[in-house]
Amino acid sequence: MGNIINGKEIAKCLKNDIRKFAEDKKNQGSRVPCLATITVGQDGGSIYYVNSQIKLCKDLGLEPKHFSLDESITEEELINLIEKLNNDKSIDGIMLQLPLPKHIHEKEVSSKINHKKDIDGLTDINLGRFYKGEKAFVPCTANSALELIKNTGVKIQGKRVVVLGRSNIVGKPSAQLLLNENATVTICHSKTENLKEVCKEADILVVAIGRPQSVGKDYIKEGAVVIDVGTSSVNGKITGDVIFDEVLEIASFVSPVPGGVGSMTTTLLMNNLCEAFKENVY
Amino acid sequence: MGNIINGKEIAKCLKNDIRKFAEDKKNQGSRVPCLATITVGQDGGSIYYVNSQIKLCKDLGLEPKHFSLDESITEEELINLIEKLNNDKSIDGIMLQLPLPKHIHEKEVSSKINHKKDIDGLTDINLGRFYKGEKAFVPCTANSALELIKNTGVKIQGKRVVVLGRSNIVGKPSAQLLLNENATVTICHSKTENLKEVCKEADILVVAIGRPQSVGKDYIKEGAVVIDVGTSSVNGKITGDVIFDEVLEIASFVSPVPGGVGSMTTTLLMNNLCEAFKENVY
């Protein structure tokens, strides 16, 4: 019987560190890290996410500044706002909530965010630097998967890691992060032959395919660490890709959904904000 | 006994295509693709490479423009030249030969090349786009490895590929290119445990570690395709990473050194130049 990885508990430690950092800044008479969030229109998902970001920001003693724009805004006006925020020394990070209305070119506009304030790690420059192994902001979900693995205390260097899924925001960056930790990394996907056998080679398995309850014990090597990044909504309930109970019987560690990877992501975003602040201020 | 992959022959076909493209442009009264090459100082390697680029350029009916700068040039002057070439509509590709003299920040200066003219695929923006699976210029050595594999006719999709080495210009982009072809890709490196066993899983093995004659038959699965990207100089002779004769006994295809990957790279650079031309002109 394996151990359940407690994402909330790990996030709590990081939250305390961030809170302490913000307090210290305040006590030193300095400003605290400031996050600019932008929403365009009334997309329900965007508003939910931005509200949780603002709430966590305040809770940690950081400063949120929200810009709620009308759906009818032009691309030029939105770019002007981003450029204003890029040049504003009192703003450390910029989060543009996606999706944007159809008349705005999402890629075009996102790419305008200064890479030094792109704390979600989505600009081409940040991605390029990340893949070269240089200092860069990393997409938070991938980073969260890595943090949960590190927290188990299991050795990563030299071990076989299999990442199931190759999305730009989870699969590929998770593989890169684990390669940076000197793991031997294999990326699997829908076209992989003998998928179960390949997954069974993994000392550490990261599952990010978005197919709920699709990875059972026949994918798992005994004693493996299993990180479930899946978050599908099934009958209104957030559900992971891994069949938790049966995998837990074989694995050494399994991250649950909810309570695993997702519990860390917004906190890691705030941690990136503090990193951007350090670069911006000093 | 396996087949020897003939890089020169494959390059020849691509050269003919490029020559035909340039001829067609000329016949249509259009200008031909133009490559700007820049050398700073008298580094022997740089001069050797730039001369071979210029020679091939002319041979294919493309236009080379060479800028030979004095070692004492300032960073600002070099950046000014790059920006002039960026804005020059008659220039399609820019190759800045590295290394640069020590007083010039290589990364800083390279990043100034407009990503649309960065036919060597080294700017952060190009890399970021490439890793997202978007249209981008790809480092030519990695691309050469892929072309040699494709030329064997062996199925790539779903197959196990092992890339041995994780450099930014060969290992990582080769892995990404093969992932784009729907292979199941594993990246190995100096910290990999049980290296021989992992390599033996490969239907296709790409070796790029730069340790001459270090990969013998005990790394090879019977019938595998083996691509040798190693180019070390041993007693003045270019030598690959693979022990060619013994690996050829087991593999289905092996690329030799010289005559393999290296025979394609400059031609692929010229192919990128033609792609840049198409984007620039139309």
Interface residues (C-beta under 8 A of the other chain):
Chain A: T123 D124 I125 N126 L127 G128 R129 Y131 K132 G133 Q157 G158 K159 R160 R166 N168 K172 L179 N182 T184 V185 T186 I187 C188 H189 K191 T192 E193 V198
Chain B: T123 D124 I125 N126 L127 G128 R129 Y131 K132 G133 Q157 G158 K159 R160 R166 N168 K172 L179 N182 T184 V185 T186 I187 C188 H189 K191 T192 E193 V198
